[in-house]
Amino acid sequence: MPVVKVLTDGIGEVDLRSIDVYRSRGGYVQWERAVRDLTPAAVLEYADKSGLRGRGGAGFPTGKKWSFLPGNDKPRYLVCNCDEAEPGTFKDHMLLEFTPHLVLEGILLGAYGIGSHHAFIYIRGEFKEGYRIFTQALEAARAAGFVGKNIFGSGYDLEVTVHRGAGAYICGEETALLNSLEGKRGEPRLKPPFPAVAGLYGMPTVVNNVETLAYLVPILKNGWEWFAAVGTERSKGYKVVSISGHVQRPGNYEVPVGTPVRELIEIAGGLRPGRTFKAVQPGGGSSACIFDEHLDLPYDYESMAKAGSMMGSGAFVVFDDTTDFVKAAYNLVRFFAHESCGQCTPCREGGHWLEAVLERFVHGRGLRSDLDMLKRVSSTITGLNLCALGDSIEPFLKSVINRFPEQFEGKLIKETVTA
């Protein structure tokens, strides 16, 4: 099985929360090397040539994202997005709790790479333990002289601020996160301007995911060629995949990008005894399902998109023949409807109407007209909102209603004919 240990190396074996243990395994060596021997442009080149793409969902090339920052003398900020709330995703949670110094070193390298002197990490409010652990790691790194003024005697200053969210899924969207950081209501902004031009406090800003930044450490250690040699032509390197659902050993598994879908299921112990495969959500709650004909596809950004879904943040949810897809669709639509910030009408109104309709189906009171509406709803909700939350309501529903229409038809109200 192609399971590897890069970011996950040492987790469950040694106490990586300890700065002494982390340093004994080479921790903060790349940070010191970057500050002493490399320019910010050189760190950016490592990120760019490695082919590292955003691990938070969109998969945008990291080096290219950094390069969009304007060449002016305005302060610039790096923000680490740890507001992990996508249904089925739990990788950032693990990294934050079990290897906080790796996350911090990645943040420091990212900030240096874009020429920032102030970095932020936005942690999901529910991650109380992760917040405590990371804060302790930051204090230890500050005491060791890795954060603050005149780092390594170089004259370079870098401050890191930890901010906790308050339980809003929408704040995982980068511009809503920036609003929240500024003390405003967590609502997505109209783009352009993009954060690279006018982000936090109106200044040039880069927002990167926890896993994305953490990979900077081994990329600098092993060279960009090492990372670029793994994966597919356009999807490079390794990925921590959160595998859950109807498998025998759910958990986080680090694998080369491009590992076949079938192998990912086998890595997690395969299906439960006596069960048969029905579908998998390859990119978490926001993604459409893929099916039997897709099992041999490589798990990468392009292949998942070609199959009509997405790799997203790496939330891989497996469904077997015991699944009630009507209930599953209702639960997801209910989640997205509840988490809508309410700013855009299609998302705010459409989500709750879909929830109400699907609730009727769950209780066996669906109407034939409801079924027709569910099949055409994508044109009235998708692509009409400021952010991707509104677009996330429909993919799973559309995929399963087309694949398993009998489950939805079986929930129609029994019509009676009177003479």
Buried (B, 14 or more C-beta within 10 A) or exposed (E): EBEBEBBBBBBEEBEBBBBEBBBEBEBBBBBBBBBEEBEBEEBBBBBBBBBBBBBBBBBEBBBEBBEEBEEEEEBBBBBBBBBBBBBBBBBBBBBBBBBBBBBBBBBBBBBBBBBBBBBBBBBBBBBEEBBEBBBBBBEBBEEEBBBBEEBBEEEBEBBBEBBBBEEBBBBBBBBBBBBBBEEEEBBBBEEEEBBBBBBBEEBBBBBBBBBBBBBBBBBBEBBBEBBBBBBBEBBBBBBBBBBBBBBEEBBBBBBBBBBBBBBBBEBBEBBEEEBEBBBBBBBBBBBBBBBEEBBEBBBBBBBBEEBBBBBBBBBBBBBBEEBBBBBBBBBBBBBBBEBBBEBBEBBBBBBBBBBEBBBBBBEEEBBEEBBEBBBEBBEBBBEBBBBBBBBBBBBBBBBBBEBBEEBBEEBBBEEEEEE
